Amino acid sequence: MKKQHYAVFTLVVLFALLLGACGQAPAQPTAVPAPKDKVVVQFSWFPSVEFAGFYVAATKGYYAEANLDVTLLAGGPDSSALGSVDSGAAQFGIAGGDSLILARAEGKDFTSVAAIFKENPLAITSLKKDNILAPADLAGKTVGVYSMDLSDSNDLPFRVLMNSVELDPASMKYALIQDFEGANEIKAGRMDAMSGMFATDQLVMAQQSGEDLNFIYYKDYGFDVYANTIFAKSEFLKSNADLARRFVQATMKGYQYALANTDEAAEITVSYDTSLNLDYQKELMKAQIPFISPSNTATGLMDEGVWKNTQAILLEYGLLSKPIDLNAVFTNEFIAQ
């Protein structure tokens, strides 16, 4: 009897196991993460906190969270963000608003997607002791410029300023800027003022060398132009709208963090180029705040009025032969608002 009971019990157990196996859902395959979208960004100049938002977004994982694999390429005098994006070597680049309008007029397929500096930091720099506070104070002075006939594109802000206040170009003398570090040219007595410099850099350089400077900002005299914008090919943006949105918003998140954590943003920047001076980058990051975030609008958001003003300047000074469609030059559609 015991053997019979055992046999019956065994059959019951086996039958139960068989029923359980039949009713069990098939094992689901493990989900494979989608490969990250690769993006290359070409900067307009050498590494600095000018590009802190990108460095922060990469280091803090904002790009990774957006499923992006981003490569950041340093720029310099021998590199061209416009050329890199045009050739396809980079998907995004950094360029001024005036450069993008001119490129568009030449048939280049570029569109700006965000402004890094909402306020233009270009200025005329002078030593405080010389008391050059307004354009009229430049009369009789020697001004450092990029070309003696003021034909260089970097001299355009100075020409706009002179025209806006009816300052006679012949009332001043000119000297070519050769040293762009701090106020060295002014200290050496080669000139009384330097035109077309980023006030942010100049201010920090001067402070660290114990000098006091005065600034005449071009934005206050009609030169309302975006100095640094992020741009890409229009066709790329149309074909990769979701990628562009993720990239722009992750980058702007990086700038927002950098603005709130200036010292850490500087440390992150220096980790990308250890030749940079950390103290200098910390002060420079602080000096940039009023230009990157001058109002309560969303970080990176662009104003159509600035683009219209830029085009008007280019037309007035003969750099642009006819107006172009500004709706093709910039878009805010990728900015989180």
C-alpha positions in Angstrom: 0.0 0.0 0.0 2.8 2.4 0.8 4.4 1.9 -2.6 1.0 2.5 -4.4 0.4 5.6 -2.4 3.9 6.9 -3.2 3.4 6.2 -6.9 0.1 8.1 -7.0 1.6 11.0 -5.1 4.5 11.2 -7.6 2.1 11.2 -10.5 0.1 14.0 -8.9 3.2 16.2 -8.3 4.4 15.7 -11.8 1.0 16.5 -13.3 0.9 19.7 -11.2 4.4 20.8 -12.3 3.4 20.1 -15.9 0.3 22.3 -15.6 2.3 25.0 -14.0 4.9 25.0 -16.8 2.1 25.1 -19.4 0.5 28.2 -17.8 3.8 30.1 -17.2 4.3 33.2 -19.4 7.3 33.0 -21.7 10.4 34.8 -20.4 10.6 38.4 -21.8 13.9 39.3 -23.6 16.0 41.9 -21.7 15.4 45.4 -23.2 18.5 46.7 -25.0 19.1 50.4 -24.4 18.9 52.6 -27.5 22.3 53.6 -28.7 23.2 57.2 -27.8 22.9 59.8 -30.6 26.4 61.1 -31.4 26.8 64.9 -31.6 29.9 67.0 -32.4 30.1 70.6 -31.3 32.7 73.0 -32.7 33.5 75.9 -30.4 34.5 79.3 -31.8 37.5 79.8 -29.6 39.8 78.2 -27.0 38.3 76.4 -23.9 37.0 78.8 -21.2 33.9 79.3 -19.1 32.5 81.0 -22.1 31.4 77.4 -23.0 30.8 76.3 -19.4 27.2 75.2 -20.1 28.5 72.5 -22.5 31.2 71.3 -20.1 28.7 71.1 -17.2 26.1 69.3 -19.3 28.7 66.7 -20.2 30.2 66.3 -16.7 26.9 66.3 -14.8 25.4 63.7 -17.2 22.7 66.0 -18.7 23.7 64.8 -22.2 23.7 61.2 -21.1 20.2 61.6 -19.6 19.1 63.0 -23.0 20.6 59.9 -24.7 23.4 61.9 -26.3 27.1 61.2 -26.8 28.6 64.7 -27.3 32.1 65.5 -28.4 33.3 69.1 -27.7 35.9 70.5 -30.0 38.0 73.5 -29.0 38.3 76.4 -31.5 40.9 79.0 -32.2 42.1 81.4 -34.9 42.8 78.5 -37.3 39.4 76.8 -37.0 36.0 77.8 -38.3 32.7 76.7 -36.7 30.9 77.8 -39.8 33.2 75.6 -41.9 33.0 72.6 -39.6 29.2 72.6 -39.5 28.9 73.3 -43.3 31.2 70.3 -44.1 29.4 68.0 -41.6 32.4 67.6 -39.4 30.2 69.0 -36.6 26.5 69.1 -36.1 26.5 72.3 -34.0 28.8 75.3 -33.8 29.1 78.7 -32.1 29.0 81.9 -34.1 27.8 85.5 -33.9 24.5 86.6 -35.2 25.9 88.9 -37.8 28.1 86.0 -39.2 25.1 83.8 -39.5 23.1 86.4 -41.4 25.9 86.9 -43.8 26.4 83.2 -44.2 22.7 82.8 -45.0 22.9 85.6 -47.6 25.7 83.5 -49.2 23.5 80.5 -49.5 24.6 78.6 -46.4 22.0 76.6 -44.7 22.5 77.8 -41.1 19.9 78.4 -38.3 20.6 79.6 -34.8 18.9 77.6 -32.0 20.0 79.5 -28.8 21.9 82.5 -27.7 24.7 82.0 -25.1 25.2 85.7 -24.5 21.8 87.5 -24.5 23.6 90.9 -24.1 26.6 91.7 -26.2 29.8 92.0 -24.1 31.9 93.9 -26.7 33.2 97.3 -25.5 35.8 100.0 -25.8 38.3 99.6 -22.9 40.3 102.3 -21.3 42.2 102.9 -18.0 40.0 104.5 -15.4 42.5 107.3 -14.7 42.1 108.5 -18.3 38.4 109.3 -17.6 37.1 108.1 -21.0 33.4 107.6 -20.0 31.5 108.3 -23.2 32.2 108.3 -27.0 32.8 112.0 -27.0 35.8 111.5 -24.7 37.6 109.6 -27.5 38.2 112.8 -29.5 41.9 113.5 -29.7 42.7 110.0 -28.4 44.4 107.1 -30.0 42.1 104.1 -30.3 43.2 100.5 -30.9 41.4 98.9 -33.9 41.6 95.8 -36.1 42.3 97.7 -39.3 43.5 101.2 -39.9 40.7 101.9 -42.4 38.1 100.3 -40.1 37.2 97.8 -42.9 37.7 94.7 -40.7 34.4 93.1 -39.6 35.6 93.4 -36.0 35.7 97.2 -36.4 32.0 97.3 -37.3 30.8 97.9 -33.7 33.1 100.9 -33.5 31.7 102.3 -36.8 28.2 101.8 -35.6 29.0 103.7 -32.3 30.6 106.6 -34.1 27.6 106.9 -36.4 25.1 106.8 -33.6 26.7 109.7 -31.7 27.9 111.5 -34.8 31.5 111.2 -33.7 33.9 112.2 -36.5 36.3 109.4 -37.3 39.0 112.0 -38.1 38.8 113.3 -34.6 40.8 110.3 -33.4 44.1 108.6 -34.2 44.3 104.8 -34.7 46.7 102.0 -33.9 46.5 98.3 -34.7 45.8 96.1 -31.7 48.6 93.5 -31.5 48.3 92.3 -27.9 44.9 91.2 -26.8 45.8 90.2 -23.2 44.2 92.6 -20.7 45.1 96.3 -21.0 48.7 95.7 -22.0 48.5 97.9 -25.1 47.0 100.7 -23.0 49.5 100.4 -20.2 52.3 100.4 -22.7 51.1 103.8 -24.0 50.5 102.6 -27.6 46.9 103.6 -27.4 44.4 105.3 -25.0 41.5 102.9 -25.6 41.0 99.5 -27.2 38.0 98.7 -29.4 36.0 95.5 -29.8 37.1 93.6 -26.7 34.9 91.3 -24.5 34.5 93.4 -21.4 34.2 90.2 -19.3 37.7 89.1 -20.1 39.2 92.5 -20.0 37.6 93.2 -16.6 39.0 90.1 -14.9 42.5 90.4 -16.5 42.7 94.0 -15.3 41.5 93.1 -11.8 44.0 90.4 -11.4 46.8 92.8 -12.4 45.6 95.5 -10.1 44.2 97.9 -12.7 40.9 99.8 -12.9 39.1 100.0 -16.3 36.3 101.9 -17.8 34.0 100.4 -20.5 31.9 101.9 -23.2 29.5 99.1 -24.3 28.6 98.9 -27.9 25.1 97.6 -27.0 24.3 100.9 -25.5 25.0 102.7 -28.8 23.0 100.7 -31.3 25.2 97.6 -31.7 22.6 95.1 -30.4 23.9 91.9 -31.9 24.2 88.4 -30.5 27.9 87.7 -29.9 27.6 83.9 -29.4 24.8 81.7 -30.6 24.5 77.9 -31.1 23.7 77.0 -34.7 23.2 74.0 -37.0 22.2 73.3 -40.5 18.5 73.9 -41.1 18.1 70.6 -42.9 19.8 68.8 -40.0 17.3 70.4 -37.5 14.3 69.4 -39.7 15.5 65.8 -39.9 16.6 65.6 -36.3 14.2 67.8 -34.4 14.0 65.6 -31.3 17.8 65.2 -31.1 18.1 69.0 -31.4 15.6 69.6 -28.7 17.3 67.2 -26.3 20.7 68.8 -27.1 19.7 72.4 -26.7 17.7 71.8 -23.5 20.5 69.8 -21.9 23.0 72.5 -22.8 20.8 75.3 -21.4 20.4 73.2 -18.3 24.2 73.2 -18.1 24.3 77.0 -18.3 21.6 77.3 -15.7 23.7 75.1 -13.3 26.9 77.1 -14.2 25.2 80.4 -13.4 24.1 79.1 -10.0 27.4 77.4 -9.2 30.0 79.6 -10.8 33.1 78.2 -8.9 32.1 74.6 -9.7 31.5 75.5 -13.3 35.0 76.9 -13.5 36.5 73.8 -12.0 34.7 71.7 -14.5 35.9 73.9 -17.3 39.5 73.6 -16.1 39.2 69.8 -16.1 38.9 70.0 -19.9 42.0 72.1 -20.2 44.4 72.0 -17.2 46.4 74.8 -18.7 43.7 77.3 -17.7 44.0 79.4 -14.6 41.3 78.3 -12.1 41.1 81.6 -10.3 40.8 83.5 -13.5 38.0 81.2 -14.8 36.1 81.6 -11.5 36.1 85.4 -11.8 35.3 85.2 -15.5 32.3 83.0 -14.9 30.9 85.6 -12.4 31.6 88.4 -14.8 29.6 86.7 -17.6 26.4 86.4 -15.5 24.8 89.7 -16.6 25.4 88.9 -20.2 24.2 85.3 -20.2 21.2 85.9 -18.0 20.2 89.6 -18.0 16.4 89.0 -17.6 13.9 86.5 -16.4 13.4 85.0 -19.8 14.4 81.4 -20.5 18.1 80.7 -20.8 19.1 80.8 -24.5 15.8 82.4 -25.7 16.4 84.9 -28.6 14.6 88.1 -29.4 13.5 88.8 -33.0 14.2 92.5 -32.4 17.9 91.8 -32.0 18.0 89.9 -35.3 16.2 92.7 -37.1 18.6 95.2 -35.7 21.6 93.1 -36.7 20.3 92.8 -40.3 19.6 96.6 -40.4 23.2 97.3 -39.4 24.6 94.9 -42.1 22.4 96.6 -44.7 23.3 100.1 -43.6 27.1 99.4 -43.8 27.0 97.6 -47.1 27.9 94.2 -45.8 24.5 92.8 -46.9 23.1 93.7 -50.3 19.4 92.9 -49.6 17.3 91.6 -46.6 16.9 87.9 -46.0 14.2 85.9 -44.3 15.1 86.1 -40.6 12.6 83.3 -39.8 15.2 81.0 -41.5 18.1 82.4 -39.5 16.9 81.7 -36.0 14.3 79.6 -34.1 13.3 79.3 -30.4 11.4 76.1 -30.9 14.0 73.9 -29.2 14.2 76.1 -26.0 12.2 75.0 -22.9 9.9 77.9 -22.1 
